[in-house]
Amino acid sequence: MNKKTLSRKMEIKKAFTTIDLFAGVGGMRLGFEQAGFKTLFANDFNQKCKNTYDLNFNEPKLYVEDLWKVNLKKIPSFDVLVGGFPCQAFSIAGNQKGFNDVRGNLFFRLAEILEAKTPKAFLLENVKNLKSHDECRTFMVIERTLKNLGYNTKHQILNSMEHGDTPQNRERIFIAGFLDKDRADAFDFPEKIPLTKSFRELVAEKADSKYYYNDKPLYERIKKDIQSEHTVYQWRRKYVRANKKGVVPTLTANMGRGGHNVPLIKNSIGVRKLTPRECFLLQGFPKNFRLPKDISDSELYHQAGNSVTVPVIKRIAENIDSVLRGKKINPQLTISALAYAPRF
Ligand SMILES: C[S@@+](CC[C@H](N)C(=O)[O-])C[C@H]1O[C@@H](n2cnc3c(N)ncnc32)[C@H](O)[C@@H]1O
């Protein structure tokens, strides 16, 4: 093989680079790195996230700073911006103020970074109702802003139990954007795949006694409603809700704060809440993902609920990688193009 062909081959294999914004504990980074991307910069303003993040990733470590204050010169050139920007401002659970809420405005910081750095592509993640918020005006502004920056976007709601083979009913909206229109046209979000994993495979038979309700006052109120070992339950302030789909309900950022909403399970020992470790597994984090010992359970629940389902991210990242390499052809485009093609 001559030198030129060899260097082209190496070039083809070269990893695309990312920056990990609103990085949390690095769920997006993990999915992208599993798909072959290389991370060049990571930012979040939460110091506790850094404990978990830095325990699991080598360089670059998490740079803790308010994104508004990050000097853009600190961010190197990169190929793909990755960011699950804060969702409270757009969430049904939040106050629905959208762009009037400063947290909503962080989207415009992302826009500034896209404008300054012009990466080839980006992937943004948010709560499902971002699309319908404020009679769809919020989403229209987001789409228009991205378009004005020269990006061609596609968005889709993906569910962890349908798109990530992960037994959690978690719907999130993803927005992928590409500077190059052909790449955007060629890009598809991953198809649904069968759910092969049961939540029971990811929960341990035994857990520390502090997670059990057996001797706690709430037990008397919940025990008659929690009968099946194959169902996940949630205590909803006044009643127990059983998850009819046989999976774990959406793990949320406020789970574990005040003891509410951490999903409950029953096994041979009794009724207990999921442990933080199990919540991470139910977000598709690998077993060897390390959880720091010096932060509270409630913080770990918060980190798990705030994160993403890693296998979903990996599958999207693989599709982004393919189109950036010019590999993938959108099957639907091909079919419709063929429908109009002259027949001989
Ligand atoms: C929805 S979470 C994203 C979590 C992440 N995708 C993960 O896998 O863990 C949003 C994150 O944005 C961070 N954040 C919020 N406002 C910020 C700001 N002004 N500057 C930097 N980070 C911020 C929060 O600390 C939180 O970790």
Ligand as a Chemical Component Dictionary entry (heavy atoms), coordinates in Angstrom:
data_LIG
# 
_chem_comp.id                   LIG 
_chem_comp.type                 NON-POLYMER 
_chem_comp.pdbx_formal_charge   0 
_chem_comp.three_letter_code    LIG 
# 
loop_
_chem_comp_atom.comp_id 
_chem_comp_atom.atom_id 
_chem_comp_atom.alt_atom_id 
_chem_comp_atom.type_symbol 
_chem_comp_atom.charge 
_chem_comp_atom.model_Cartn_x 
_chem_comp_atom.model_Cartn_y 
_chem_comp_atom.model_Cartn_z 
_chem_comp_atom.pdbx_ordinal 
LIG C1  C1  C 0  -30.118 17.443 32.190 1  
LIG S1  S1  S 1  -28.565 17.538 32.961 2  
LIG C2  C2  C 0  -27.532 16.756 31.764 3  
LIG C3  C3  C 0  -26.874 15.541 32.302 4  
LIG C4  C4  C 0  -25.943 14.796 31.363 5  
LIG N1  N1  N 0  -26.478 14.615 30.041 6  
LIG C5  C5  C 0  -25.545 13.435 31.952 7  
LIG O1  O1  O 0  -25.415 12.466 31.207 8  
LIG O2  O2  O -1 -25.360 13.333 33.163 9  
LIG C6  C6  C 0  -28.159 19.242 32.769 10 
LIG C7  C7  C 0  -26.824 19.640 33.380 11 
LIG O3  O3  O 0  -26.598 21.008 33.084 12 
LIG C8  C8  C 0  -25.841 21.560 34.140 13 
LIG N2  N2  N 0  -25.974 23.038 34.077 14 
LIG C9  C9  C 0  -27.086 23.767 34.306 15 
LIG N3  N3  N 0  -26.831 25.072 34.136 16 
LIG C10 C10 C 0  -25.521 25.179 33.793 17 
LIG C11 C11 C 0  -24.672 26.268 33.506 18 
LIG N4  N4  N 0  -25.116 27.533 33.553 19 
LIG N5  N5  N 0  -23.395 26.015 33.180 20 
LIG C12 C12 C 0  -22.926 24.748 33.138 21 
LIG N6  N6  N 0  -23.690 23.667 33.426 22 
LIG C13 C13 C 0  -24.969 23.878 33.753 23 
LIG C14 C14 C 0  -26.430 20.925 35.388 24 
LIG O4  O4  O 0  -25.514 20.952 36.462 25 
LIG C15 C15 C 0  -26.747 19.497 34.886 26 
LIG O5  O5  O 0  -25.715 18.603 35.216 27 
# 
loop_
_chem_comp_bond.comp_id 
_chem_comp_bond.atom_id_1 
_chem_comp_bond.atom_id_2 
_chem_comp_bond.value_order 
_chem_comp_bond.pdbx_ordinal 
LIG C1  S1  SING 1  
LIG S1  C2  SING 2  
LIG S1  C6  SING 3  
LIG C2  C3  SING 4  
LIG C3  C4  SING 5  
LIG C4  N1  SING 6  
LIG C4  C5  SING 7  
LIG C5  O1  DOUB 8  
LIG C5  O2  SING 9  
LIG C6  C7  SING 10 
LIG C7  O3  SING 11 
LIG C7  C15 SING 12 
LIG O3  C8  SING 13 
LIG C8  N2  SING 14 
LIG C8  C14 SING 15 
LIG N2  C9  SING 16 
LIG N2  C13 SING 17 
LIG C9  N3  DOUB 18 
LIG N3  C10 SING 19 
LIG C10 C11 SING 20 
LIG C10 C13 DOUB 21 
LIG C11 N4  SING 22 
LIG C11 N5  DOUB 23 
LIG N5  C12 SING 24 
LIG C12 N6  DOUB 25 
LIG N6  C13 SING 26 
LIG C14 O4  SING 27 
LIG C14 C15 SING 28 
LIG C15 O5  SING 29 
# 
